[in-house]
Amino acid sequence: MLTRWLRNGTEIDIESDYRYSLIEGSLMINNPSEMKDSGQYQCLTTNMFGSILSREAVLQFAYLGNFSGRTRSAVSVREGQGVVLMCSPPLHSPEIIYSWVFNEFPSFVTEDSRRFISQDTGNLYISKVQTSDVGSYICLVKNTVTNARVLSPPTPLTLRNDGVMGEYEPKIEVHFPYTVTAARGTTVKMECFALGNPVPTISWKKVNGHNPSKARLRKSQAVLEIPNVQLEDAGMYECKAENSRGRNVFRGQLQVYTYPHWVEKLNDTQLDSGDQLRWECKATGKPRPTYHWLKNGVPLWPQNRIEMVNGVLVIHSVNVSDAGMYQCLAENKYGTIYASAELKILASAPTFPLNQMKKTIIITKGQEVLIECKPQASPKPTITWKKGDKALRESKRITILPHGSLRIVNASKSDEGRYSCQGVNVFGSAEIIASVSVKEPTRIELTPKKIELTVGESIVLSCKALHDSTLDVTFYWTLNGQPIDFEKEGGHFESIKAQPSSADLMIRNILLMHAGRYGCRVQTTADTVSDETELLVRGPPGPPGVVIVEEISDTTATLSWSPGADNHSPISLYNLQARSPFSLGWQTVKTVPDVISGDMESAMAVELNPWVEYEFRVVATNKIGTGDPSTPSRMIRTNEAVPKTPPANVSGRSGRRHELVIAWEPVSEEFQNGQGFGYIVAFRPNGTRGWKEKMVTSSDASKFIYRDESVPPLTPFEVKVGVYNNKGDGPFSPIVVICSAEGEPTAAPIDVKATSLSVSEILVAWKHIKESLGRPQGFEVGYWKDMEQEEAAEKVKTEGNESSILLTGLEGNTLYHLTVRAYNAAGYGPPSTAVQAATKKSPPSQAPGNVMWIQDGSHVSLGWEPVKSLANESDVMGYKVLFRQEGQSNSQVIETQKTSAVVLLPDVGVYIIEVCAVSEGGDGTASPQIRVPSLAGGKVTSAQSTLHVLSTSSSSVTLILALMVPSASW
């Protein structure tokens, strides 16, 4: 693809100026200058199909010159007179914004009804000068592109001394042009400001119409702004300046124009040589666009074969020279738009697709055959047909269609043969050949013709084809017009082909969904025939229609439904089911009538629970079976009723002295029968007449406590618990007898003894005097150190009739004080007299040292140095030898008062042996472990007996092999 650029219609020589470069078709200009580079640019692109010209792009340079440095003369006016201060801006491009500085920067002039800065002229207008206006004025202009700003020389404004200006009528000093033009969609701003005394007011109106609703007045009504201007906003606008001395009016015309916009564009066109081209491009715009045509980027002019009228291009008898890229330009004074299209001229000899070159067509008698002959050629070729070597003669059955194809209807054996079609034009010719063979039509037999089955049964459909023996035959099975997918039907369908001319369809374990029209289609290379049979499947009923709750009471609901499909077996009965938050799924409910026959469509559910939310559904049954249930009804709550179910298992509970504790199982929400559910607890001392009743308002309550200081412990009461709700009181439970709480124990345990067992254990024992009241549930032992207060005592409880407890985890060599007291649900009894006991001293920390041993078969003789207790440790009372087989956790123990012992190792294996001191405070630190092999009674000779010494003089354990000694005790 070749890209060229034009500037002001002249091609740019890229190579002639180092500042120009092309990057992927884009023109880059380095160091551009206004003198050399400003103007209109277009891109001309060329490829093998032709050339097209882009729309114009304008390159402008933004700049802002400086004001003339010449000093500006002072402007002197009377107070009350109007004045115009000229800005005289410097050269600039594009637009600039005007503002004025008063006396010094950045004190800007504020515009109001008396002062106005025109963005058209740049001048400052003061309608009525006041003494506060005296000062120096500087015009400041800002470039909208570069944001550059420059300041004019100051213009002094002074007041004359010859008096004050009198009142005078308004004089419009700045106004919008007589004709304002604006593009549709832009914002229009029209200025109007007048000098006058008093200060004039400005008003606007659209002559012969209303001001646009979107119009806004700016700068104290000196500017009329119309955003997003449309064609309907065009018209005559009037500005009126008015004060008490008179008025002045200016009128101007607002004209709204639109850029050209395509209504109809060109499309790429392909024509045969000699055809006529007609292209039309149509655009809207205001003013109305005119049209021009380009071919390959060059203006196209009318010629002998070329006509151009109002956007329509006609080229008669096109040829190859007319091929190329065409552009239609629609333009008005405000812009130009381009539309492009390619014209391709075809010129070629006839050719046929390879799949049409040689055909064999097989049909059956009576069929219609269409032999296509559509050669590709330009110009369009002439078509001729032959059968064999003779030209084909048309008849009522044999027709050559306008596009060249041959049609034969009601074919017979006489139509068999070789057909040829030839296409010819000025560039050459081509031919195709087709052989036609006419066979006997295929017939089909599908049995059985109509079947009725029950769900779960099976059937075989047989399809037999009677056809020409030279033709291959293929069978296809369908259900309701859709092919049967044998792999996706879950094994219900199987296609069986026992013979070449027949096929069977096996349907196993039939379901309701298998009912419908089964089709067998037989296809040969010559024809296709099909037949259908109807399969009707009887099964359980379908789900009934939507269940509607017609009427509801506290224990009944009247329901109606519409019958579902009976699936070809009449519905014999309906079953009504309900579900509530308290039921395990759907449950069959009792109804009226008791049996709902198949012809009924309503029934009443009875024996429902009041104030319970229910859903209902209906299940239909026929002699085949029970079908799927209906969609559940909407959830509905039965009406409230007086409760009928009293609490169960009313009984007594333990409590404090003077309390009667009454307990029961709460009534389930299912049986509360309404809102405001609660309990009525009634009780009376055994043998009295009047009942005392108390209300318990919580439906979840399961206990009531009645307290009366006058009630002795274990007083028998008759008790019953009733129910109530907002509808009334329900029944009471059966009367039961329960007793008030017993008292707390009154006697302290006696004969309390505390015995120290070890460094951390004390055994506490006591006796308790039996009481008729205040029976203990257990005992509490309190204990504290000698240096502590009783309030800091630790406490341990027992349960039942235990009379001793072992305290563990105590500190060694410490004196403890201990008390015991009984307790029950009513409270604690008095404590016993405190007793004392001291824990034992700690066991010796020193391990037996220098352990020696000698082995004789399964006997191991041990000896060790005695252990000496420290001052704060228990005295040594003896020693323990612990031994166990390696891999086991339980050790055997030998106790001795001596510093030696003999250990019998009964089994074969390796034994672990340790020695520790025994004291009142418990076992001391054990010696390091000894590993001794055992031969389980094997005799060791004196030569084999060895003395072993385990030194514990340091933290490490050292095994020393001593001299050989005879096997004798030592």
Secondary structure, 3 states (H helix, E strand, C coil): CEEEEEECCEECCHHHCCCEEEECCEEEECCCCHHHHCEEEEEEEEECCEEEECCCEEECCCEECCCCCCCCCCEEEEECCCEEECCCCCCEECCEEEEEEECCCCCECCCCCCEEECCCCCCEEECCCCHHHCEEEEEEEEECCCCCEEECCCEEEEEEEEEECCCEEEEEEEECCCEEEEECCCCEEEEEEEEEECCCEEEEEECCCCCCCCCEEECCCCEEEECCCCHHHCEEEEEEEEECCEEEEEEEEEEEEEEEEEEECCCCEEEECCCCEEEECEEEEECCCEEEEEECCEECCCCCCEEEECCEEEECCCCHHHCEEEEEEEEECCEEEEEEEEEEEECEEEECCHHHCEEEEEEECCCCEEECCCCEEECCCEEEEEECCEECCCCCCEEECCCCCEEECCCCHHHCEEEEEEEEECCEEEEEEEEEEEECCCEEEEECCEEEEECCCCEEEEEEEECCCCCCCEEEEEECCEECCCCCCCCCEEEEEEECCEEEEEECCCCHHHCEEEEEEEECCCCEEEEEEEEEEECCCCCCCCCEEEEECCCCEEEECCCCCCCCCCEEEEEEEEECCCCCCCEECCEECCCEECCCCEEEECCCCCCCEEEEEEEEEECCCECCCCCCCCCEECCCCCCCCCCEEEEECCCCCCEEEEEEECCCHHHCCCCCCEEEEEEEECCCCCCEEEEECCCCCCEEEEECCCCCCCCEEEEEEEEEECCEEEEECCCEEEECCCCCCCCCCEEEEEEECCCCCEEEEEECCCCCCCCCCEEEEEEEECCCCHHHCEEEECCCCCCEEEECCCCCCCEEEEEEEEEECCEECCCCCCEEEECCCECCCCCCEEEEEEEECCEEEEEEECCCCCCCECCEEEEEEEEEECCCCCCEEEEECCCEEEEECCCCEEEEEEEEEEECCEECCCCCCEEEEECCCCCCCCCCCEEEEEECCCCCCEEEEEEECCCCCC
